[in-house]
Amino acid sequence: MAMILFDEERKVFRLDAGNSSYAFYITPSGRLRHLYWGPSMDTTDLLDLGGGTLNVEPPFDPEENQNGRGSQLWEFGPNDLGTKAPASAIVRNADGNTATDPRYVSHRIIAGKPRLPGLPSTFLNSDDEAETLEITLVDQPTKVEFLLRYTAFRDLPVIARSAVVTNKGDAPVDLQKIMSLTTSFRHEDLDVIYFDGFWAKERQYHRERLQGGMRVLGADSGYSSHTMNSCVVLCDPKTTEEFGRAYGVLFVYSGKFAVEVEQAPLYRTTLNLGIHPVGFSWYLEPGESFQSPEALQAVSDNGLGALSRSWHDLIRQHIINPKWRTAKRPILCNNWEAMHFQFSKEKLMELGKTAKANGIEMLVLDDGWFGKRDNERCALGDWYANTEKIGGTMGELAEAVRSLGLKFGLWFEPEMVSGDSDLYRAHPDWAIQVPNRRSTYQRFQFMLDFSRKEVVDHVYETISAVIEEAKLDYMKWDANREMTEVGSLAFPPERQGEIAHRFILGVYDLYERITKRFPNMLIEGCSAGGGRFDAGILYYSPQIWTSDNSDAFDRLAIQYGTSFAYPCSTMGAHVARNWFPQRYSPVETRAAVAFSGTFGYELDLNQMPPEELAQVKGQCEFYHKHHHIVEQGDYYRLANPFEEKTVAWMHVTKDKSEFLLTVVFTRWDHAYEGQTLRLPGLDLNATYTDGEHTWTGKRLAHAGIEISHSSFRSDMFSIVIHGKRV
C-alpha cells in the first residue's frame, strides 16, 4: 500500500504515516502550501478543505488572485516578499539582497529512506517501512536549488523531513537560514508545551496558551542545551494525556536550534524547526551543497501520552543502534560522588567489591584518571593514564576490576581542552577562538576546534588507544561548557558562520568512528548532566545522563519532562545520596525513581547506612527481573509532578502481560484521604495479580486502583506494584 500519493489534477501531495495523514499542494505559481495534518483522511476530503482556494496566492503575487495578507498556510515560506509568516530559507545572493522565493520544478517518490551524509538520522530496518517524497524547488533569479525530503513511516504517525540546498548559479551565495521543517495550522486555538531549564533542573514542563506574534523556542549556545529542548508540542487547549489532538516536533541534531512559532490573525499559525539562524551562515560556491539536519513531526488524536509513545517507538526502532535496542543495560556504580578526584586503586577496588557483592555489574571511573588531573583546572585533552594515581597501567586497572567479576568504564570529555594541559601548550590554535579577542575560559577549559579534521583525528587516536588498552565496556562522554567566541583560525572570514555547525559535524564524525571501531562498547552521553539530551546523540549513544541532579524529588520533574519525547531506556537514572539536607528521601524511593531509567548507583556504597546498603541487592534483583518492562514497554504518565503531590507513572509490556506502577507521595498531609488511579494500556479482558491482590483489566482501567492514606508513612514515600496477567 502506497504511503505517498500525488493528485496530478489538483497538484496535491498526501502522505499517510501510521494512522495519520499530511497534505500540501502546489499553487499555480509553483509555491508549496500546507493543507492538512491530522488523523487519516482521503484525498477527496482533503480537497474539500481547500474551500475552493487551492489556487489563491497572497497579494504580493501579481501572477495570481489576491487574498488577505498572512492568511495563507505555508509549507515552505519565501523571504522578503511581503509574506507575514517566518521564512523557511534565506539566501543572500551576489547582489547583496536576501529575497528568496523557491518554486516547484519536479518531484519523485521512492521506496525506503536515504541516510543523511555526516549527520544522524532515522533509519529503516527494511525498505518497506517507509516511502520518501523528494521535491525540487528553485529560486530562479539565483538558481539556488532546494531539495525537500519527506519520509512517511508505515506503522508510526511520524514524518521525517530535511532539505538540501545547492548553488546551481554562477556566483557564490550565503545561506543564512534553512529550516528543516515548516508546517501550518488553520483556525486553531492552540496551547504550546515546551521544556526549558538550566543545570540540575533540565526539561521543566511548561504549558501555555499560544498568543499572537512570533515565539522562538530554542538555544543558540552551540549545544542543544540545558535551557531548552528541541521537543515542542502544540495541542488543543482541552487535550489531556489520553484525549485530544496533539502535534509534536523533534530535532535530530545536537547543535543550536530554533523552533519558530508565529500566530497570525485568524489563528493562522506557522511552525518552523531548524538550525538557529542567529550567527549561522553557509558560504556556497557554485556547485556546493548544504544538508540540513533531520526534523521529525508526529501527531496524536489520543492525547499527549499517545504522542509520547509514538516518539518512544520511533527512537527505539529507528534511531538507537539496533545492538542496544533490546539489550539489557548493565547496572553500574560511578565513583564520582563517592571520591571526586581523591581516588586510588585501593579505594576503587573496595568500592568494586561491595558493588559486586550486591548485584551491581559495572564500575565506572569518572574524572581524574588522566594526565596531571587532580582538580578541574588542568589536563583536559591529555588522554593518557596517570599510572601513579591508578596504581599501574590502565590495562592493569581494568583487569583488576574485571577480576572482581565487574565490567569497567571510563569518563572522557573529548571536545574540551584545559589551558593548563600539554595539548593546549602544543596547539593553542586548536581551540575555538576569534582573532584579537579574549576567549572566555569557562569551567577552566576551552572548546577544541572540531571543525578541523586534524583536531578530531588527534582526539580519536588518543582516546582510542585508551579504549583499546582497557578493553572498555562503557564510555561516559561528557561535554561541560557552551560555545563562546565561535570562530576558527583554519577558515576564511566568509566561512566563520559555519563553525558552530562544523563543530557538531566533527562531534558526529568522532562518535561515528569510535562506535564503528568499538561496536560492543556502550556509550552514555552527558553534557554537564542533561545539557545535550537530543535525538542526534541517541543515534550514537543509546542512553544519556539525564541530569547531574539525582535528588529523587527533583528527578520526578526532570524525568517527567524528558519522557514527553524520549523513552525511559535512554535516561541515565541512579540512586544517589540525599542531595539536600533539608529534604530526605528514603532509599526505597530513590530506587523507585531510578528504576524508570538505566539503573545504577552514584554514591559511596561503603558509606551507606547499613539498613540502606542491605536494600541494594534486592533493588538490583528487582531491576534484573523487570528491566524489560521499563526498557521496551509503553510508558504512561498518570500524574503531573508540577501540579500534584501524588506523582505516578506506569510501564506496560507491548503484549500487555505485565505492568509496573510507581507512585510517589511527595508531601505527607494528614487530611489526604487517598487517590484512585485509573490504569490505561492494559488488556481489558485479562485478569492481573501482584501476588496479593487480583484485579480485572476493566476494573483497573475504568474504576482504577485505590491508593489509600494509610499506604504512605512520610514525605517522599513510594510504592511500586508489579502486576502480571493471570
Order of alpha helices (4+ residues) and beta strands (2+ residues): beta-beta-beta-beta-alpha-beta-beta-beta-beta-beta-beta-beta-beta-beta-beta-beta-beta-beta-beta-beta-beta-alpha-alpha-beta-alpha-alpha-beta-alpha-alpha-beta-beta-alpha-beta-alpha-beta-alpha-beta-alpha-beta-alpha-beta-alpha-beta-alpha-beta-beta-beta-beta-beta-beta-beta-beta
